Amino acid sequence: MKTSKIIFITLLGTIAFLILAAMIDIRINGRKGGINRDDIRVHKNTLHTFRVLYINNSRNITVIQNDSSFIEVAYLKDSIVPKVNYSIKGDTMMVSDYKNIGSVTISFPSDSPELFKRILLKKSDMSIRNVRSGKLSLNLDQSTVWMNQFEGEKYSLSILDVVAKNHSHFNTDDFKVDSLGIVLQNSKSDIRVYAKKISGSLSDSSRIYARQPLEISLKKDATSKISVNDY
């Protein structure tokens, strides 16, 4: 993949994140940049419980943990409700080919910490917010994930496992993780979590920037780089 295309994909992820943040701020605080929350409409559907989320060729997606399973689309009142192609088969929810401006929020419920939740992305950009204690597995292929917690609500995870390949990007703000496992293949990650343990590997010109954990075990090839700081 050419450098220009990598930059373009990264910009798309950044733009999507900013749009999502703006829409959330509008819905909570009202006017933002000349737009009033009364100009925003929300279409919401209840979902069957799922354990695995697969997102393909999509953007403007936010995943949260809540008391129930639902999918919600926020859009301007004068526009048509954006169509979201999704389905649930067994314990897996699939979303594909969503690239509208209207933001989509997908909620999965607060289950027993023993239940392992998985999110798989292919050519997609998304953000993850407010994940409570438990286990989460992420698999990124040509994708970008921003994992953020609302200020003042620094939830923690017992286990966070990440596999990122093919020019993927995985970035977080500061929250607590007992054990972080990360495998990067031609991908980058900026993780600011407070981790007790970080382990994994880097290959094919990968990069990782991490906060110093209590214990670290990372392997890399000659083309990759590991940067650990106390920030």
N, C-alpha and C positions, 0 to 999 in steps of 0.2 A: 504494500500500500504506500502510495506517495505521501511525502511529508505534508503537502497541501491538503490532501484528503483527511489526514489525521487531524490537522488543525481544524478543518471544517467540522468534523464529527465532534471534536471537543467543544467548539463554539456552540453547536446545536445543543449539547448537553447543558452548557452554561446558560444559554438563552431559555431553555425549558425550565431550568431551576429558578431563574429570575421570574419567569411568568407565573410559576406555581407559588412562589413566595409572595408575589404581588397580589394574586387572587386570594390567597389565605388572609393577607393583611386587609384586603378590601372587605372580605366577609366578616372579619373580626372588628376592625376599627372604622369601617365606613369609607370615607373619601380617601383616595390615593391617586395622585397625579391627575386630578380632574374627573375620576370615575367614582361614582357613589355605589355603595353596596346594594342599593335598591336597583341598580342597573344589572346586577348579577342574578341569574337564575340557577337553581340546582335541581338536577334530576337524579333521583336516588332509587336503587333497587336492592332489595334484600337478596342475599346469596346463601346457598347451601354451604355448610362448613367445608373448608378445603385445607389441605396440609402443604400442597405443592403449588407454586405459582410459576407459570411459564409465560414469558412475554417475548414476542417476536416482532421485529421491525416496527417498533413503537416509540413514542416519546410523550412528554408531558404527563407522566404517570407518577403518582405518589402512593406509597404503601405505608399503612399505619397499623398499629395494633390497638384494638378497641374491645368493647364488650360484645360485639356481634360482627357477622360477616355482611358486607354490603359493597356496592360499587356506586360511586357518585360522580356526576359530571357537572362542573361549574362552567357557565357560559354567559355571554351577554344576552340580555332579555330580547333584543331585537334580532337575534340570530336563531337559526334552526338548532335544535338539540343535536350535538355531535353524536354520530353513531359509533358505538364501541363494539367491535367484533370480539365476543367472548363466549366461552362455554365452560361447563364443569363436567368432567368425566371421572367418576370414581372420586379420589381425593385430590385431583389435579384441576386447577383453573387455568385456562389458556386465553391469552389476549393477543391479538395480532393486528398489524397494519393500522395502528392508530397514530395519526400524525396531525390531528387538528389542533387549533390553538386552545380550545377549551380544555381545562385541566381535569384529569381523571384521578379520583382517590379510591383506592381499594383497601378495604379493612379486613383483617383476619382477627379472630377472637382470642381472648386471653385464655389459653388452655393450660393444662398441666405442664410444668417445666420439662417433663420427661419427653414430651412430644417434639420431635425434631422437625422444624419447619424449613422448607427449601424454596429458594427463588432462583429461577434460571432465566437468563436473558440472552437473546441473540439479536445483534444489530439494534439495540434499544438503549434509551436513556431514562433513568428514573431516580427518584429520591425515596429514602426510607426514613420514617420519623416515629418517635415514641415507641420503640420496641422495648418491652419490659423484660424482666428476668426470664431466662430460658435459653434455648439453643436456636441458632439460625445458621443456615448454610446458603452461600451465594455462589453461583456459577455464571461468570460473565464471558461472553464471546463477542468481540467487536462492540462492546457496550460500555456505558458509563453509569456509575452509581455514586450518589451523594448520600451518605448516612449521617443524619443530623437529629439531634434531640432539641426540643424547645427549651429555651433558656429557663433555668430554675427547675427543670424536670430532667435531671441527668440520670436516666434509667441505666440499668446495667444488664449485661448478658453473662451467663455462665460460660457459654462456648460460642464463638463466632468463627466459622470456617469459610474461607474465600478462595476460589480458583478463578483467575482472570487470564485470558489469553487473547491473542490477535488484536493488539493495540487497544486493549480495554483500560479503563481508569476506575480505581476504587478509592474514594476519599471520605474521611470522616471528620466530625468535630470531636470535642473532648467528652467522653463518657467512659464508664467502667466496663472492663471485660476481664473475666478470670483467665480465659485461655483463648488466644487468637492464633489460628492456623491460617497461613496464607501461601498460596502458590501462584507465582507470576510467570507468565510465558509471553515475552514480547509485550509487556504491559507495565503500567505505572500505578503507584499507590502512595497517597499521603495520608497517614493514619495518626491521629492525635489522641487515640484512646489511652486511658490509664490501664495498662494490662499487667496482670501478674506474670503472664508467660506469653511470649511470641515465638512461634516456630514455623518453619516452612522452607521454601526454596525459590530462587530466581534464576531465570534462564533467558536466552535470546534477547539480550539488550534490555532487560527489565530494570526498573528503578523503584526503590522504596525509601520513603522518608517516614521515620517513626519516632514516637516519644520513648524514652528509655524505660523498659519494663523491669520488673524484678528479676526475670529470667529470660534469656534469649537464646534461640538456636536456629539460625538462618544459614542456609547454604546458597552459594551462587556460582555461576560460571564466570569465565574471564570477561565476558561482554556486559555483565550486569553490575549494579552498584547498590550498596546498602549505606544509608545515612541514618544514624541514631543520635538524637539530641535530647536535652533536658528541658525543652521549651514546654 
